[in-house]
Amino acid sequence: MGLNCADSVLLDRYVKRKRIVKRGQVLYRVGEEFAHAYAIRSGSVKTCISTDDGRLQITGFHIPGELLGLNAVDENRYNCEAVALETTSVCEISASCFEELARQIPSMHYQMLRMMSREVKHNQKLMLLLGKKNAEERLATYLLNLSRRFAMRNFSSTQFNLSMSRGDIGNYLGIAEETVSRTLTRFQEEGMIICERRLIILKDVKRLSGIAREFNPAIAQVIPLLRPTPRL
């Protein structure tokens, strides 16, 4: 969260550490009272909701270093279900402690706003992903997004495990499971990735970015240097 050492020590007093959740176990369900926010220490979690006709819709995948449950703050109830994708270790922060934490650690207000801002941006990007991109573009975007999130938490940005199934990825991206498998195979045949069961190695991030039609800051920084200097 970007807290200084003193604030981190203070925060530790409110954190219940090392709750272990096995694969398939539920952290919280839709409609349950907001009791805790969770920080993932290891493992991964998916969040999902049920549609009116009973179908399951996955709304996100969450990796170590990310927080869960904050979207329950408004109504004081969880609005989705959180399920462990593998054996997962989480830290718990009691909802009843949030006001006390805000008094004790004023900088938490800003950090919470930043996290909620990132959640809004994520939802906006997801709407674009589902509304404007084809299957190949969606999967390339998804892999690059995972890459960035792992890099932000000091994990490898080019080699990671997909703890979620191909079916779950397809559900999240709005494409068929067979399309996910076929597209990953195509990416591998064209030398952009290496796919060994759940292990993914990104070999050509530039080509993946081109498929995803994503803005590349590194290229953007070079463009001004290539332009001629205007004469006065």
C-alpha positions as CSV (number, residue, x, y, z in Angstrom):
1,M,0.0,0.0,0.0
2,G,3.0,2.3,0.0
3,L,2.9,2.9,3.8
4,N,6.0,3.9,5.7
5,C,7.6,1.5,8.2
6,A,5.9,3.0,11.3
7,D,2.5,2.8,9.7
8,S,3.2,-0.8,8.4
9,V,4.0,-1.8,12.0
10,L,0.8,-0.2,13.3
11,L,-1.2,-1.9,10.5
12,D,0.2,-5.3,11.6
13,R,-1.7,-5.0,14.9
14,Y,-5.0,-5.2,13.0
15,V,-4.1,-8.0,10.6
16,K,-4.9,-11.6,11.2
17,R,-2.2,-13.5,9.3
18,K,-2.1,-16.8,7.4
19,R,-5.5,-18.0,6.9
20,I,-5.2,-21.0,4.5
21,V,-7.9,-21.6,1.9
22,K,-7.8,-24.8,-0.1
23,R,-8.7,-25.0,-3.8
24,G,-12.4,-24.6,-4.4
25,Q,-13.1,-23.3,-0.9
26,V,-15.1,-20.0,-0.6
27,L,-13.7,-16.9,1.1
28,Y,-17.1,-15.2,1.1
29,R,-20.5,-15.4,-0.7
30,V,-22.9,-12.9,-2.3
31,G,-25.1,-11.3,0.3
32,E,-23.0,-12.1,3.3
33,E,-22.3,-9.3,5.7
34,F,-19.0,-7.5,5.1
35,A,-16.8,-8.9,7.8
36,H,-13.2,-8.8,6.4
37,A,-11.1,-7.4,3.6
38,Y,-8.5,-9.9,2.4
39,A,-5.0,-9.5,1.1
40,I,-3.6,-12.5,-0.9
41,R,-0.2,-13.6,0.4
42,S,0.2,-16.6,-2.0
43,G,-2.0,-18.5,-4.4
44,S,-4.9,-17.0,-6.4
45,V,-8.6,-16.3,-6.1
46,K,-11.4,-15.8,-8.7
47,T,-14.5,-13.7,-8.0
48,C,-17.8,-14.4,-9.7
49,I,-21.5,-13.7,-9.7
50,S,-24.6,-15.7,-10.8
51,T,-26.8,-14.2,-13.6
52,D,-30.6,-14.1,-13.3
53,D,-30.9,-17.3,-15.4
54,G,-28.4,-19.2,-13.1
55,R,-25.3,-19.0,-15.2
56,L,-21.9,-18.2,-13.5
57,Q,-20.0,-15.1,-14.7
58,I,-16.4,-14.7,-13.6
59,T,-15.6,-11.0,-12.8
60,G,-11.9,-11.2,-12.0
61,F,-8.8,-13.2,-11.1
62,H,-6.7,-12.0,-8.2
63,I,-3.0,-12.7,-7.5
64,P,-0.6,-12.2,-4.5
65,G,-0.4,-8.7,-3.3
66,E,-4.0,-7.8,-4.3
67,L,-6.9,-7.0,-2.0
68,L,-10.4,-8.5,-2.0
69,G,-13.7,-7.5,-0.5
70,L,-13.5,-3.7,-0.7
71,N,-16.5,-3.5,-3.1
72,A,-18.6,-4.6,-0.1
73,V,-17.9,-1.3,1.7
74,D,-20.8,0.6,0.1
75,E,-23.7,-1.7,1.0
76,N,-21.9,-3.5,3.9
77,R,-22.4,-6.8,2.0
78,Y,-20.3,-8.8,-0.4
79,N,-21.7,-8.5,-4.0
80,C,-19.8,-11.4,-5.4
81,E,-18.3,-14.8,-4.4
82,A,-14.6,-15.3,-3.9
83,V,-13.3,-18.9,-4.6
84,A,-9.7,-20.1,-4.2
85,L,-8.2,-21.4,-7.5
86,E,-5.4,-23.2,-5.6
87,T,-4.2,-23.5,-2.0
88,T,-4.1,-19.8,-1.0
89,S,-2.9,-17.9,2.0
90,V,-4.6,-14.6,2.9
91,C,-4.4,-11.9,5.5
92,E,-7.6,-10.7,7.1
93,I,-8.5,-7.2,8.2
94,S,-11.7,-6.9,10.1
95,A,-14.3,-4.5,8.6
96,S,-14.9,-3.1,12.1
97,C,-11.3,-1.9,12.3
98,F,-11.4,0.3,9.2
99,E,-12.5,3.5,11.0
100,E,-9.9,2.9,13.7
101,L,-7.3,2.3,11.1
102,A,-8.2,5.6,9.3
103,R,-7.7,7.5,12.6
104,Q,-4.4,5.8,13.4
105,I,-3.0,5.9,9.8
106,P,-4.3,8.9,7.9
107,S,-2.4,8.0,4.8
108,M,-4.6,4.9,4.4
109,H,-7.4,7.2,3.1
110,Y,-5.4,8.1,0.1
111,Q,-4.1,4.5,-0.5
112,M,-7.7,3.2,-0.3
113,L,-8.8,5.8,-2.9
114,R,-5.9,4.7,-5.2
115,M,-6.9,1.0,-4.9
116,M,-10.6,1.8,-5.7
117,S,-9.5,4.0,-8.6
118,R,-7.5,1.1,-10.0
119,E,-10.7,-1.1,-9.7
120,V,-12.7,1.5,-11.7
121,K,-10.0,1.6,-14.4
122,H,-10.0,-2.2,-14.5
123,N,-13.8,-2.3,-15.0
124,Q,-13.5,0.3,-17.8
125,K,-10.9,-1.8,-19.5
126,L,-12.9,-4.9,-19.1
127,M,-15.9,-3.2,-20.8
128,L,-13.6,-2.2,-23.7
129,L,-12.2,-5.7,-23.9
130,L,-15.6,-7.4,-24.1
131,G,-17.2,-4.8,-26.3
132,K,-14.6,-4.0,-28.9
133,K,-12.0,-6.7,-29.2
134,N,-12.0,-10.1,-31.0
135,A,-11.0,-13.4,-29.3
136,E,-7.3,-13.1,-30.3
137,E,-7.1,-9.5,-29.1
138,R,-8.8,-10.4,-25.8
139,L,-6.5,-13.2,-25.0
140,A,-3.4,-11.2,-25.8
141,T,-4.7,-8.3,-23.7
142,Y,-5.3,-10.7,-20.8
143,L,-1.8,-12.2,-20.9
144,L,-0.2,-8.7,-21.0
145,N,-2.4,-7.6,-18.1
146,L,-1.3,-10.5,-16.0
147,S,2.3,-9.8,-16.9
148,R,2.0,-6.2,-15.7
149,R,0.3,-7.2,-12.4
150,F,3.0,-9.8,-11.6
151,A,5.7,-7.2,-12.4
152,M,4.2,-4.6,-10.1
153,R,4.6,-7.2,-7.3
154,N,8.2,-8.1,-8.1
155,F,7.4,-11.4,-9.7
156,S,8.5,-12.4,-13.2
157,S,6.6,-10.5,-15.9
158,T,7.4,-13.1,-18.6
159,Q,7.0,-16.4,-16.8
160,F,4.0,-17.3,-14.6
161,N,1.4,-20.0,-14.0
162,L,-2.2,-19.7,-15.1
163,S,-3.9,-21.1,-12.0
164,M,-7.3,-20.6,-13.7
165,S,-8.7,-23.2,-16.1
166,R,-9.1,-22.5,-19.9
167,G,-12.8,-22.6,-19.2
168,D,-12.6,-19.9,-16.5
169,I,-10.5,-17.8,-18.8
170,G,-13.0,-18.2,-21.6
171,N,-15.9,-17.3,-19.2
172,Y,-14.1,-14.1,-18.1
173,L,-13.2,-13.1,-21.6
174,G,-16.6,-14.0,-23.1
175,I,-15.2,-16.6,-25.5
176,A,-15.4,-20.4,-25.8
177,E,-13.0,-22.7,-23.9
178,E,-12.0,-24.3,-27.2
179,T,-11.2,-20.8,-28.6
180,V,-8.9,-20.1,-25.7
181,S,-7.0,-23.4,-26.2
182,R,-6.8,-22.9,-30.0
183,T,-5.6,-19.3,-29.7
184,L,-2.9,-20.2,-27.1
185,T,-1.7,-22.9,-29.5
186,R,-1.6,-20.4,-32.3
187,F,0.4,-17.9,-30.2
188,Q,2.9,-20.7,-29.4
189,E,3.2,-21.9,-33.0
190,E,4.0,-18.3,-34.0
191,G,6.7,-18.0,-31.4
192,M,5.0,-15.4,-29.1
193,I,4.6,-17.7,-26.1
194,I,5.7,-21.1,-24.7
195,C,2.7,-22.9,-23.1
196,E,3.4,-26.0,-21.0
197,R,0.2,-26.9,-19.3
198,R,-0.4,-24.1,-16.8
199,L,3.1,-22.5,-17.3
200,I,3.2,-19.5,-19.7
201,I,6.4,-17.9,-20.9
202,L,6.0,-14.7,-22.9
203,K,8.6,-14.7,-25.7
204,D,7.5,-11.8,-27.9
205,V,5.8,-9.1,-25.8
206,K,6.0,-6.6,-28.7
207,R,4.0,-8.8,-31.0
208,L,1.4,-9.6,-28.3
209,S,1.0,-5.8,-27.7
210,G,0.4,-5.4,-31.4
211,I,-2.3,-8.0,-31.4
212,A,-3.9,-6.5,-28.3
213,R,-3.6,-3.0,-29.9
214,E,-2.2,-1.6,-26.8
215,F,-0.3,1.7,-26.3
216,N,3.4,1.1,-25.8
217,P,5.0,3.9,-23.6
218,A,8.5,2.9,-24.6
219,I,7.8,3.6,-28.2
220,A,6.0,6.8,-27.3
221,Q,9.0,8.1,-25.6
222,V,11.1,7.7,-28.7
223,I,8.7,9.4,-31.1
224,P,9.6,13.0,-30.0
225,L,13.3,12.3,-30.6
226,L,12.5,11.4,-34.2
227,R,10.7,14.6,-35.0
228,P,12.6,17.5,-36.6
229,T,13.2,20.5,-34.3
230,P,10.9,23.4,-35.5
231,R,12.6,26.5,-36.7
232,L,11.8,29.8,-35.0
